[in-house]
């Protein structure tokens, strides 16, 4: 492909000053290492190239890098106030009953006690019940297994956020 066939949103991302592109990538994923790796591979010709770079960067994250990335995510059921991204991603919790919200809070706290970090799931398109059931099930995982699930879930979240970053009319 030639640069003239690069999708407009991706071309806009490619043209950003390095500091602005880094800030945009940091909004996608709070891991500095991830953002630097994705930034270093610019310019991208296709969105698939961008997604592949994001996936490759995710696969290379250390435990500390993963912790940094997770720290950028609010607990399920408690999106960051004033943050449309976390509110949109956690939309499935919006209509949850007070009972389900209380269950989610209790499960989130148990998860954090067990694993030392926020419960992370790609919440987009999931119901409150599905998220509650997922955290309850994942509480039984070993820390090693859970770390790999978190890596996979972060990868899914990053792809959704990258797609939004390079939307044509963003």
C-alpha positions in Angstrom: 0.0 0.0 0.0 1.1 3.5 -0.6 0.8 6.3 1.9 -2.1 7.8 -0.2 -4.2 4.7 0.6 -3.6 5.0 4.4 -7.0 5.5 6.1 -7.5 9.1 7.1 -7.7 8.5 10.9 -4.5 6.5 10.8 -2.8 9.1 8.6 -3.8 11.7 11.2 -2.3 9.5 14.0 0.9 9.0 11.9 1.2 12.8 11.5 0.9 13.7 15.2 4.0 15.2 16.9 5.8 12.5 18.9 4.6 14.0 22.3 1.0 14.1 21.1 1.1 10.6 19.7 2.7 9.3 22.9 -0.1 11.0 25.0 -2.7 9.5 22.7 -1.2 6.0 23.1 -0.9 6.5 26.9 -4.7 7.0 26.8 -5.0 3.6 25.1 -2.7 1.9 27.5 -1.1 3.3 30.7 2.1 1.3 30.1 4.9 3.6 29.1 6.8 0.6 27.6 3.8 -0.3 25.5 3.3 3.2 24.2 7.0 3.6 23.4 7.0 0.4 21.4 3.9 1.3 19.4 5.2 4.8 18.8 8.6 3.6 17.6 7.0 1.6 14.8 5.2 4.6 13.2 4.2 5.3 10.5 1.6 2.7 10.0 0.2 1.9 6.5 -2.8 -0.1 7.7 -4.8 -0.4 10.9 -3.9 -4.1 10.9 -0.3 -3.0 11.1 -1.1 -0.8 14.1 -3.0 -3.6 15.8 -0.2 -6.1 15.2 2.3 -3.6 16.7 0.0 -3.2 19.7 -0.3 -6.9 20.2 3.5 -7.4 19.9 4.1 -4.7 22.4 1.6 -6.3 24.8 3.3 -9.6 24.5 6.7 -8.0 25.5 5.4 -6.3 28.7 7.1 -7.3 31.9 5.2 -7.9 35.1 6.0 -4.3 36.2 4.8 -3.0 32.8 1.5 -4.9 33.2 1.1 -3.4 36.7 1.6 0.0 35.2 -1.0 -0.7 32.5 -3.5 -2.1 35.1 -3.1 1.0 37.3 -4.7 3.0 34.5 -8.0 1.1 34.8 -10.7 1.8 37.4 -12.5 -1.0 39.2 -15.5 -2.5 37.3 -18.5 -0.7 38.6 -16.6 2.4 39.5 -15.6 4.2 36.2 -13.4 7.3 36.6 -15.6 10.3 37.2 -15.6 12.5 34.1 -13.9 9.9 32.0 -16.1 9.0 29.0 -13.9 6.1 28.0 -14.3 4.2 31.2 -18.0 5.0 31.4 -18.5 3.7 27.8 -16.5 0.6 28.4 -18.3 -0.2 31.6 -21.8 0.6 30.2 -22.9 -2.9 31.2 -22.8 -1.9 34.9 -25.0 1.2 34.3 -28.3 -0.5 34.9 -27.1 -2.9 37.6 -29.2 -3.3 40.7 -27.8 -2.1 44.0 -27.5 -5.8 45.1 -25.4 -6.6 42.0 -23.3 -3.5 42.5 -22.6 -4.6 46.1 -21.7 -8.0 44.9 -19.3 -6.5 42.4 -17.7 -4.3 45.0 -17.2 -7.3 47.3 -15.7 -9.4 44.5 -13.5 -6.6 43.3 -12.1 -6.2 46.8 -11.5 -10.0 47.2 -9.8 -10.0 43.8 -7.6 -7.1 44.7 -6.7 -8.8 48.0 -5.8 -12.0 46.2 -3.9 -10.6 43.2 -2.8 -7.2 44.4 -4.3 -5.3 41.5 -7.7 -4.3 40.0 -9.8 -6.9 38.3 -9.3 -6.3 34.6 -11.7 -7.5 31.9 -12.6 -6.2 28.5 -16.0 -5.0 29.7 -17.2 -3.7 26.3 -20.4 -5.5 25.4 -20.6 -7.4 28.6 -23.5 -7.3 31.1 -23.1 -6.6 34.8 -23.9 -10.3 35.4 -21.3 -11.5 33.0 -18.6 -9.3 34.7 -19.7 -10.5 38.2 -19.5 -14.1 37.1 -16.1 -13.6 35.5 -14.5 -12.1 38.6 -16.0 -14.8 40.8 -14.6 -17.5 38.5 -11.2 -15.9 38.1 -10.7 -15.6 41.9 -9.8 -19.3 41.7 -6.9 -18.8 39.3 -3.3 -19.0 40.2 -1.5 -15.7 40.1 0.5 -16.9 37.0 -2.7 -17.9 35.1 -4.4 -14.7 36.1 -1.5 -12.6 34.8 -1.8 -14.2 31.4 -5.6 -13.6 31.4 -5.0 -10.0 32.3 -2.5 -9.7 29.4 -5.1 -11.0 27.0 -7.9 -8.8 28.4 -5.6 -5.7 28.1 -4.8 -6.6 24.5 -8.5 -6.7 23.7 -9.1 -3.3 25.4 -6.1 -1.8 23.6 -7.4 -3.0 20.2 -10.8 -1.4 20.9 -9.1 1.8 22.0 -6.7 1.9 19.1 -9.6 1.5 16.7 -11.3 4.5 18.4 -8.0 6.5 18.2 -7.8 6.1 14.4 -11.5 6.4 13.5 -11.9 8.4 10.4 -13.9 11.2 12.0 -12.1 11.3 15.4 
